[in-house]
Amino acid sequence: MDQETNTDTNPGQANSLETPDNTPPDNTPVPSEAQPAAPPEPAITPPEEPKTSLFGRIFNKIKRVNIYLLIFLLVVVLAVIITYLAYQKSQQSSKQNSVKTSSQDINEDVLKQLRNTDVTLGEPKQILSVEANAVFTGTVLVRGDFEAAGQLKSQGRISGSDLNISGTGTFQTVQASKLQLSGDGQIQGGLNVQGNLSVSGSGSFGGTLTASKLNVQSLELAGNLSVSKHIISSGGTPSKSSGSALGGGGTSSVNGSDTAGTININTGSSPHAGCFVTVSFAQKFSSTPHVVVTPVGSSAAGIKYYINRTSGGFSLCTTSSAPGGKNFAFDYIVIN
């Protein structure tokens, strides 16, 4: 029993007993005692590879890849990035457009909110659409622009700092502290001006011009002048100087204007031929005017008188001696 167990557990010993020449199990010859065994050769270990970092190993792998493949991958990455950015931009634009065109319906809850004060409805970019008619009993304030697609009717006053109407405007009554027209103005009805009317340019009237008083610097008539009442001259009184034909102690006076007036003559002692008086106009004419002198009364009619005229005045003279101590009168009219 023991021998069988030893044989099973140590087969190497059984082989050594069965081999007569003491040959090792691997058939290797056993060196003799006369020849010493050669020393075993040292084991040659391969040189250790130098340790590289993770970045270096990745770079070495990238170098083995084709450069054209890298360029292709880079182009693909850039195309994906550009597509993503364009998609994000289009999404943002669509959101903004949806906010601008979004509308909010007025339901019963919104109407309840409108009954309160200081109520804010919707966003600034939203549109509030009211399909029914709306009546506001209080004040309506619009902080932005107010646009009316239809007609704008007002039963009361419209007040504002500026009113700009590009089209046609129809007003029952317009009351303005100052009215300035940069273009042409057309009035179909009457024009009633309570204050002064100043026109720097020309004025054309197709009908009748009615005025209680008309004061002009210069009046030119292309047609006839028809005066239904009197012509009253006005202006400054001309000056005068007495002549030698009055005689000793004689006097003269002028009443009226440059256009018309009366000359009074009081002769003194021993009057003789010559000029009674010289009248100087208050405003000189542009040229020598026409002077018409008419004697007043029969006593003045017997005097042989004549005039001398210039643009600055005229003289009343006689060719014969007038009676002494007498009063005479002459009317004159001057037209240029």
C-alpha positions in Angstrom: 0.0 0.0 0.0 2.8 2.5 0.9 4.8 1.7 -2.2 1.9 2.3 -4.5 1.2 5.6 -2.8 4.8 6.8 -3.2 4.8 5.8 -6.8 1.7 7.9 -7.5 2.8 10.9 -5.6 6.5 11.1 -6.8 6.8 9.8 -10.3 10.1 11.5 -10.7 11.7 9.1 -8.3 10.3 6.0 -10.0 11.8 7.2 -13.3 15.2 7.7 -11.6 15.2 4.2 -10.3 14.3 2.7 -13.7 17.0 4.7 -15.6 20.3 2.8 -15.4 22.6 5.6 -16.7 21.2 8.3 -14.3 19.9 10.3 -17.2 17.7 13.2 -16.3 14.1 13.0 -17.3 14.5 15.6 -20.0 17.3 13.5 -21.6 19.9 16.1 -20.8 23.5 14.5 -20.5 25.0 14.8 -17.0 28.4 16.3 -17.0 31.3 14.0 -15.7 33.3 14.8 -12.7 36.5 15.4 -14.7 35.0 18.3 -16.9 33.4 21.1 -14.9 30.1 22.5 -16.0 30.0 25.9 -17.8 28.6 28.8 -15.9 25.0 29.7 -16.9 24.7 32.6 -19.3 23.1 35.7 -17.7 19.5 36.3 -18.9 19.2 39.2 -21.4 16.4 41.4 -20.4 14.9 43.7 -23.1 15.3 47.5 -22.5 12.3 49.1 -21.0 10.3 51.3 -23.3 10.3 55.0 -22.1 7.1 56.0 -20.5 5.1 58.7 -22.4 2.2 60.9 -21.2 -1.4 60.5 -22.3 -1.2 63.5 -24.6 1.9 62.1 -26.2 0.3 58.7 -26.8 -2.7 60.5 -28.4 -0.4 62.6 -30.6 1.5 59.5 -31.7 -1.8 57.9 -32.7 -2.9 61.1 -34.5 0.3 61.1 -36.5 -0.5 57.6 -37.8 -3.9 58.9 -39.2 -4.2 60.4 -42.7 -4.1 64.2 -42.8 -6.9 64.4 -45.3 -9.1 62.5 -42.9 -8.4 65.1 -40.2 -9.4 67.9 -42.6 -12.6 66.1 -43.4 -13.5 65.7 -39.8 -12.7 69.3 -39.1 -15.0 70.4 -41.9 -17.8 68.2 -40.6 -17.4 69.6 -37.1 -17.6 73.2 -38.4 -20.7 72.4 -40.5 -22.4 71.0 -37.5 -21.6 74.1 -35.4 -22.8 76.5 -38.1 -26.1 74.5 -38.6 -26.7 74.6 -34.8 -26.1 78.3 -34.6 -28.4 79.0 -37.6 -31.1 76.8 -36.0 -30.9 78.7 -32.7 -31.1 82.0 -34.5 -34.2 80.9 -36.5 -35.8 79.7 -33.3 -35.2 83.0 -31.6 -36.5 85.0 -34.6 -39.7 82.9 -34.7 -40.2 83.5 -31.0 -39.9 87.3 -31.5 -42.3 87.2 -34.4 -44.8 85.2 -32.5 -44.6 87.8 -29.6 -45.2 90.7 -32.0 -48.2 89.2 -33.7 -49.7 87.6 -30.6 -53.1 88.9 -29.6 -55.1 88.7 -26.4 -58.9 88.3 -26.3 -60.9 90.2 -23.8 -63.0 87.9 -21.7 -65.1 88.5 -18.7 -62.1 88.4 -16.3 -60.3 91.0 -18.4 -63.4 93.2 -18.3 -63.5 92.9 -14.5 -59.9 94.1 -14.4 -60.7 97.0 -16.6 -63.2 98.2 -14.1 -60.4 98.7 -11.6 -57.8 101.4 -11.7 -54.1 101.1 -12.9 -54.6 97.8 -14.7 -51.9 96.5 -17.0 -53.0 94.1 -19.8 -50.6 92.0 -21.9 -47.1 92.7 -23.0 -45.9 96.0 -24.7 -45.6 94.1 -28.1 -49.0 92.4 -28.0 -52.1 93.7 -29.8 -55.3 94.4 -28.0 -58.2 93.9 -30.4 -61.7 95.2 -29.5 -64.3 94.0 -31.9 -67.2 95.8 -30.2 -67.8 99.5 -29.8 -66.1 101.1 -26.8 -67.2 104.0 -24.7 -64.8 105.7 -22.3 -66.4 108.0 -19.7 -63.0 109.2 -18.3 -59.8 110.4 -19.8 -57.9 108.3 -22.3 -54.1 108.8 -22.3 -52.0 107.4 -25.2 -48.3 107.6 -24.5 -47.3 106.5 -27.9 -48.5 107.3 -31.4 -52.2 107.3 -32.1 -53.3 106.0 -35.5 -56.9 106.1 -36.9 -57.6 103.8 -39.9 -61.0 105.3 -40.3 -62.6 108.7 -39.7 -61.7 110.7 -36.6 -64.8 112.5 -35.2 -64.8 114.8 -32.2 -67.9 116.3 -30.6 -65.7 118.5 -28.4 -62.5 120.4 -28.6 -59.2 119.0 -29.9 -56.3 120.6 -28.1 -52.6 119.8 -28.5 -49.3 121.4 -29.1 -49.1 120.3 -32.7 -51.7 119.1 -35.2 -50.2 117.7 -38.4 -52.7 116.5 -41.1 -51.2 115.3 -44.3 -54.5 114.9 -46.1 -57.7 116.9 -46.2 -59.3 118.1 -43.0 -62.8 119.4 -42.5 -63.5 121.5 -39.4 -66.8 123.1 -38.4 -64.9 125.8 -36.4 -61.2 126.4 -36.2 -60.0 128.7 -33.3 -56.2 129.3 -33.2 -54.1 131.9 -31.5 -51.8 131.9 -34.5 -52.5 130.4 -38.0 -49.5 129.9 -40.3 -49.9 128.5 -43.8 -46.7 127.4 -45.6 -48.7 126.7 -48.9 -51.8 128.0 -50.5 -54.9 128.7 -48.5 -58.5 128.5 -49.9 -61.6 129.7 -48.0 -64.9 128.9 -49.5 -67.0 131.0 -47.1 -66.5 134.4 -45.5 -63.3 135.4 -43.6 -63.9 137.4 -40.5 -60.8 139.0 -38.9 -61.4 140.6 -35.5 -57.8 141.9 -35.3 -55.3 143.2 -37.8 -54.7 141.6 -41.1 -51.1 142.0 -42.4 -50.3 140.8 -46.0 -46.6 141.1 -47.1 -47.3 140.1 -50.7 -50.0 140.9 -53.2 -53.7 140.6 -52.6 -56.2 139.6 -55.2 -60.0 139.9 -54.6 -62.4 138.5 -57.2 -65.4 140.1 -55.5 -66.2 143.2 -53.4 -63.8 144.4 -50.8 -65.7 146.1 -48.0 -63.8 148.0 -45.3 -64.9 150.7 -42.8 -61.5 152.3 -43.3 -58.8 151.5 -45.9 -55.3 152.8 -45.3 -52.8 152.2 -48.0 -49.4 153.6 -48.9 -50.0 153.6 -52.6 -53.2 152.9 -54.5 -53.2 151.9 -58.2 -56.5 151.4 -60.1 -56.7 149.6 -63.4 -60.3 150.6 -63.9 -62.6 153.5 -63.0 -62.8 154.9 -59.5 -66.4 155.2 -58.3 -67.0 157.1 -55.1 -70.6 157.0 -53.7 -69.8 159.5 -51.0 -67.4 162.3 -50.4 -63.7 162.5 -51.0 -62.0 163.9 -47.9 -58.4 164.8 -48.1 -56.1 164.5 -45.1 -52.5 164.9 -44.3 -50.1 167.5 -43.0 -50.9 171.2 -43.5 -48.5 172.8 -46.0 -46.4 175.9 -44.9 -46.7 179.4 -46.5 -44.8 182.6 -46.9 -46.5 186.0 -47.6 -45.6 188.0 -50.7 -45.3 191.7 -51.5 -48.6 191.9 -53.3 -50.5 192.0 -49.9 -49.4 195.6 -49.3 -48.5 197.2 -46.0 -49.8 195.1 -43.0 -51.4 192.5 -45.2 -51.7 188.8 -44.0 -52.3 185.4 -45.5 -53.1 181.9 -44.2 -53.5 178.3 -45.6 -56.0 175.7 -44.3 -56.0 172.1 -45.6 -53.5 169.6 -46.9 -51.3 169.1 -49.9 -54.2 167.7 -51.9 -56.9 170.4 -51.2 -57.3 173.5 -49.1 -58.2 177.2 -48.9 -56.0 180.3 -49.0 -57.2 183.4 -47.2 -55.8 186.8 -48.1 -56.1 190.1 -46.2 -54.7 193.0 -48.2 -53.2 196.0 -46.4 -52.4 199.5 -47.6 -51.2 200.2 -51.1 -51.1 196.6 -52.5 -49.5 196.1 -55.9 -48.9 193.5 -58.5 -47.0 190.4 -57.6 -47.5 187.2 -55.5 -49.8 187.2 -52.5 -48.5 183.9 -51.0 -46.2 180.9 -51.7 -47.5 177.5 -50.5 -44.9 174.7 -49.7 -46.2 171.1 -49.7 -45.8 169.1 -46.5 -44.6 166.3 -48.7 -42.9 167.0 -51.9 -44.4 165.4 -55.1 -42.3 163.2 -57.4 -43.0 165.5 -60.3 -44.7 168.9 -60.8 -48.4 168.3 -60.0 -51.6 169.9 -61.5 -52.9 172.7 -59.3 -56.4 174.1 -59.7 -57.2 177.4 -58.0 -60.8 178.7 -57.8 -61.8 182.2 -56.4 -64.4 182.2 -53.6 -66.9 185.0 -54.0 -67.4 187.9 -56.5 -64.7 190.1 -54.9 -62.0 187.4 -55.5 -63.3 186.9 -59.0 -62.4 190.4 -60.1 -58.7 189.9 -59.3 -56.5 189.0 -62.3 -54.7 186.0 -60.6 -52.3 183.3 -61.8 -50.1 180.6 -60.3 -46.6 179.4 -60.5 -46.1 175.7 -59.6 -43.2 173.2 -58.9 -43.0 169.8 -57.3 -42.4 171.4 -53.9 -45.4 173.9 -54.0 -47.1 176.8 -55.8 -47.5 180.6 -55.6 -50.7 182.6 -56.0 -50.0 185.9 -57.8 -51.8 188.8 -59.5 -51.1 190.9 -62.6 -52.8 194.0 -61.2 -53.1 195.7 -57.8 -55.9 194.3 -55.6 -58.1 196.6 -53.5 -56.6 197.6 -50.2 -58.2 196.5 -46.9 -60.2 193.6 -48.4 -60.5 189.9 -47.6 -60.2 187.3 -50.4 -60.4 183.5 -50.5 -59.2 180.9 -53.0 -59.7 177.1 -53.0 -57.1 174.8 -54.5 -56.9 171.2 -55.5 -53.6 169.5 -56.3 -53.4 166.2 -58.3 -50.2 164.7 -59.6 
